[in-house]
């Protein structure tokens, strides 16, 4: 969290037209992509994403 202001300052210096309109620091992010979850939200297995597949429409 201490580096948030430094990062914002560096981004603003590198991209003068950048306007920071909001900032949020996420302390916990549950990775759900490619996971099979039980009713309690616990991981029970994985489904590897096929990154080379055509997107489904």
C-alpha positions, -999 to 999 in steps of 0.1 A, spaced: 0 0 0 29 23 6 38 22 -31 3 32 -44 11 69 -44 45 63 -60 30 42 -88 3 68 -94 29 96 -96 50 75 -121 20 68 -143 11 105 -143 46 115 -153 48 89 -180 13 96 -194 5 133 -189 -30 129 -203 -39 103 -177 -66 113 -152 -68 91 -121 -105 93 -111 -106 66 -84 -83 42 -67 -90 10 -48 -66 -13 -30 -78 -49 -29 -64 -68 1 -79 -102 -9 -88 -114 -43 -101 -149 -47 -89 -165 -79 -119 -182 -95 -110 -186 -131 -106 -222 -140 -116 -235 -106 -144 -260 -97 -160 -248 -65 -181 -266 -39 -212 -250 -24 -190 -233 2 -167 -217 -24 -138 -240 -18 -118 -253 -47 -124 -289 -55 -105 -291 -88 -93 -271 -118 -103 -267 -154 -74 -253 -174 -85 -226 -198 -78 -232 -234 -61 -199 -243 -59 -208 -280 -96 -216 -285 -118 -193 -305 -140 -171 -282 -175 -183 -277 -202 -159 -290 
